[in-house]
Amino acid sequence: MIFFNNNFLKKWFKLTSIEQMANIGAEVGRAINWKKRGEKKLSLNALFRALDLIDASVCDQKNKKHLKEFLRTREILVDYFVGNNIYQTSDSQLEKYFYYFNLALRNK
């Protein structure tokens, strides 16, 4: 898979899985905020950036043990933003989920 230039991937792979999820969460937060403002195109752009970051994380060898977490997160995000929301996810649930990754970084 080709996502970004090699310089980005080298930097991305140096991040811990918690740091990667926190960065993914930032894009998800942007997607939620744009969605709330009725800016569907901007919301989808932020979602696509988050999905690209998840895909890059899945390719990171150190995340082998966390593949289920990354891939389930991807599945829920796609279902929520562009699917039928069969998991009945809400903005607040997504924000709360990613909040804990940021909290873990702060307490590090």
Secondary structure, 3 states (H helix, E strand, C coil): CCCCCHHHHHHHHHCCHHHHHHHHHHHHHHHHHHHHCCCHHHHHHHHHHHHHHHHHHHHCHHHHHHHHHHHHHHHHHHHHHHCCCCCCCCHHHHHHHHHHHHHHHHCC
